[in-house]
Amino acid sequence: MSDRDGRLAQLRELLPGAEVDGLVVSAPGNIFYLSGFRGSSGALLVTDQQCMLFSDFRYRLQAKEQAPDFEFVEVPRRLLAAVGEAAAAAGVSRLGYNPSHLSCELRDQLSEGAGSVPLAPAGALVEEMRATKSEEEVGLISAAAALADRALAHMAKMLRAGATEREVALEGEFYMRREGAEAASFDVIVASGPRSALPHAETTDRELATGDSVVIDIGARFSGYCSDITRTFAVGSAPPEMGEVYKVVYQAQRAAAAGVQAGVICGDVDGIARKIIEDAGYSDSFGHGLGHGVGIDVHEAPRLGKGEKKELAPGNVVTVEPGIYLEGTGGVRLEDLLVVFQNGSETITGSPMPSELPVV
């Protein structure tokens, strides 16, 4: 049985617990996970007996190549109405969907097609399945991580006074694409000087200057799977304050990463890093969660954040990325990608993480 055959069987076992006997799958990542289809327009209908892929003429041949086990239904317009009609024709008595992925308009369209078949929010069934990666998936994420590792090393050589954030970011993306990446997992972040205090800074034409801290956040997409890594550097010399901040973030990252293993509550892992940062006097400067799952999407389940109650499970792939951000001065973030095992974890990202702010 292939991974995808097993996924369909697992999903069908989950349907009764959600009190549905048919499920509409509309998120692109979920469609790819279950079927292999990667077109920009599509939806799946999964029942006990059927698995159908709905899309338009553009993807007729692509669907046959990528999702040969799914019955292809060509729909010229109003895709969700056609899914609803097919569910009614298949005798579905209660049709599930994920409300996070359907606008009100599309839900109305689905309901119109389904007629008398009631719709039921079924939650994040596929997302919960995706949170546990197979060995094959971990291998693909590892390959994506290796591409980003090499790109990061290449970018670090470009960090000099006068270079612009945009030049460095573009070179990193070009490097990954030349080496075999399908794309970057997300817009590459290169944030320098005071702008490194913006956790998700937009890369600009700002020129790097001696003494700047530079945060680089980069990921590659390979065979449909993502990676994510962040490192912080100093250009020419390390400002004393940022050097001290770096040491705190490094300690927090290492301690939290050591706490990643199956059975540990996600919020507790966040708490390991957060306590170190708070004890150092930076409680107001770490405002985001510690990490997130990575796979088909660069942000997916599980989430490592304050108050999160879920337990880590074998096969989860998560980031551990604490940061401290000082407005007007600069910021530091350090991020690795880890795969969870029963008695620990393994770091997938391979770039060095020095214990002191590296000067380039």
N, C-alpha and C positions, 0 to 999 in steps of 0.2 A: 504494500500500500504506500503510495506517495505521500509526501507531507500534505499536499492539498486534499487528497482523498481523506486523510485522517482529519483534516480541519473540518471538512463538511460533515463527517460523521460526528465529530465532537459538537459542532454547532447544532446539529439535529437533536442531540441528546439534551441540549440546553433549552430547546424551545418549550417543552412542557412546563419547566420551572418558571418561564416567563409568561405562561398561560396563553401561548399563541401556537398555531400550527403552520404558520407561514411567516417568513421574515423578508422585508425589503431591506436591501443593503445598498446605500447610496453614497457613502464616503469613498472617494477614490482609493485611499489606502486600504480600506476594508475589501473593496472589490478586487484589488490586486492580490491581497493576501489569500482570498478564497479561490480566485479563478485564474490569476496570472494576467488578466487583462489590464492594459495600461493606457487605454484611450482617455481622452479628456471629457468624454460624455458617456455615461452609462449607469446602469443599475442592475442589481441582481434580485431574483426571486428564488428563495430557497424554501422548499417544503419537504415533507418526509420522502416524497417520491421524485421530485423535480428539482432541477437547478437550471435556471434560465438567465441569460444575459441579454439585456435590452440596450441597444444603441442605434446609431443612425448609419446611413449608407457609407459614410467615410470609413467606418471601422469594420465593415463586413468581412474583409479578408484578414485584417489584423485579429479580429476576434477568433477566427478559425485557427490561426497560428498560435495565439497566446492562451486561449481558453477552449481547447478542443472538447473538453468534457461537458461544456455547458451548451444547452440549446440556444442558438442565437436568434433573437427576434429583432428584426429591423423596424425601427419606428421613425417616421419622418419628423414628427413633432409631438409635443405633449407626452413626453417619455413616461412620467409617473402615472398618468391616466392609463397608459397601456399596461403598466405593471399591475395596477389595480384590477383591470379587466381580466388579465391572465390569472390573478389570484382567485377571482370569483369563478372563472371557468374551471379552475383546478379543484374547486370545492373547499377552499380554505374557509374555515369558520371564524377565525379571528386573526387578523393580519398585523404583525408587529413591525415597528419601525423605531429608529433612534431619533428622538426629537431634536437632538443636538445637530443633526445633519440635514434637516428638512425645514425650509422656510414655511411660513404660514401658507403662502401661495402654492408651494409644491405639495404640502400636506392636503390642501383642498383639492388639488388635482388628483392625488392618489385616492382620496375619498370618493370623488366623483366617479373615477373608473371602477372602484371596488363596489359601488352601489350599496347593497344591503349588508355587505361584509363589514363588521365593525373593525375600526383601527385601534391599536393598543400600543402605547409607548412600551417598548421592550428593553429599554436601557442599553448599556454599552456592551452587549454580549460579545461582539467580535473584538472590540478593543481589549476586553478582559482576556480573551484568548491570545491576542497578540502580545500581551505583556510577558508571556513565557516563550522564550525563543528556543528553537531547535538547534542542534549542533550545526546544521547547514546555515541557519540564519546567523548564528554567532560568527561563523566563518566569513560570511559576506560582510558583516559589520566590521570584523577585524581587517578585512581587505580594504574597506573604505577608510578605516582608521590609519592604516599604513600609508595610504595615499596622502592623507592630511598631515601625517607626521613628516613626510618628505617635503611637502609644500611649506610647512612651518619652518623647517630648517633652512629652506631656500629663502624664505621671506626674511628670516633673522639676519641674513647676510646683507640685506638691503637697508637695514635700519641705520641710517646715518643722517647727520644734520643736512637739511636741504631736500631730502627725499619727501614726497608727499604721501599722506595716508592712502590716497586713491591709487598711486603707483604701486605701492606695496601690496595692497589688496588685489588689484587686477593681476599682478604677477603671480600671486599665490593661486588665484583661480585658474589662470592660464596653465600654470604648472600642473595642477591636478588634472585638468582636461587633457593635457598632452600625455600624461602618464596613464590615462585610461579611465578617469572618472567620467560618469555621465554628466555630472554637474556638481556645483557646490551644494551642500545640504541646505544652505541659507546664505543670505548676502554676507560675504566675508566682512568681519569687523576689524578695522585697524583704528584704534582710538589713542591719540597721543596727548601728552601734556595734560592741561586741565580737562580736556575732553575724555581722558581715560576714566574720569569719575562718572561718566554716563554708562550704566550697565549694558544697554543695547544701543550704543552710539551709532549714528549713521556716519559712514566713512566720508571724509571731505577732502578738499584740496589743501588742507593745512600742512605746512611744511614742518617736519620734525626738527627739533632744536636740541642742542646738547643739554643734558640733564632731564630730558623728558622721560617719563614712564610711558610705555607703549603696551597696550593690551591688544593681543591678537586672538580672535575667536574665529575658528575655521572648521569646516567639516566637508567631507566628500560624500557624494552619492555613487554607489557602485552596485550594479545589478539590482537596483530598486531599494537598496538599504543605505542608511545614513551613518555618519560618524560625527563627533563633536569634541573639540579640544580647545582649551584656552591656556595661553602662557602670557606672562608679563615680563618685559625687558626694560632696561634703561639705556638711553643713547649717550654714549661717551663717558658719563659719570652717573653715579647713583646718589640722588638727593638723600640726605640722612633720614628725613621723615618717611619717605617712601620706602627706604631700606628697612626701617622698623616695621612699617605696615606689611611689607612683603613677608617678613619673618612670622608675623601673627597669622597671616592667611595661609602660609605654608604649613604651620603647625596645625591649624584648623583642618586643612585639607587632608593631611596625612592621618590625623586622628580619626576623622570621619570615615575616610576610606578604609581604615583598619576595622571599623565597626560594621562594615557592609557584609552581611551574611544572611542566609535564610532564617526566617523566624523573627528577625529583628523588626520592630515597628518603624515604619518610614519616618515618622515624626521624631523618634528617638535618635536616629542617625543625624537628622538636621540639628537636634539639640546638642550633639557632641561638638559640632563646629561652632554653633551659635554661642555656647557657653565660653569657649576659648576667646572668641571675638569680643563678647561682652565683658569678660574679666579683664581684657586688655584696654577697656575704655572706649570701644567703638560700637556700642550697642545700637546707636542710631545710624550707623554707616553700612549695615548689612541688611538691606530691606527686602531681598528676594529669597525664594526657597533655595535649599541646598542643591537640588538636582531634579532630574526627570528621566523618564525612560527614553530610550532611543531605539529606533528600528526602521520601519518603512517611513515613518515620519520622524523628524528630528525632536519633536516633543510629543511623547505619548506616555501611557501608563507604565509603571507607577510613578507617583510624584513624591519626592523627598522634600517635605516642607513642614513647617511648624504646625502641629495639630493633626497631621495625617495619621490615620489609624490603621491603614493596611499594613500587613506584614510583607517583608521581602520574601520572595520565593525563588527556588533554583530556576535558572534560566532567565531571570530578569536581567536586563542590561540597562544600567543607570549611569548618569553623570554625578560626580561629586565636585561642586564648583562654588566654594565660598568666595566672597569678595568683600573688600572694604573700599568705599568710595567717598572721597573728601572733596566737597564742592570747592572749586577754585584752585585746587592743588593737583589732584590726580587720583587714580585708583589702581587697585591690584585685584585681579581674579586669576585663580588657578583651577584648572578643570581637567579631570581624567575621566575616562569611560571604563566602567567595570562590569564584568559578568558575575552574577551571584551563584554561588554553590552552597551546598548544605552546610559546610563548615568553613566558610570564608568566601573570598572573591578573588578574581584575577583581573589585573589591569589590562585593558585591550590597547589603549593608547601607549605609544612607545617613546614619545619625546622626553628628553631629560627634564627633570624638575629640580633645579638646584635649590639648596636650602637658603641661599641668599640671593637677593635681586641680581640677575645676571646683567652685566654691562656689555654692550656690543658696540 
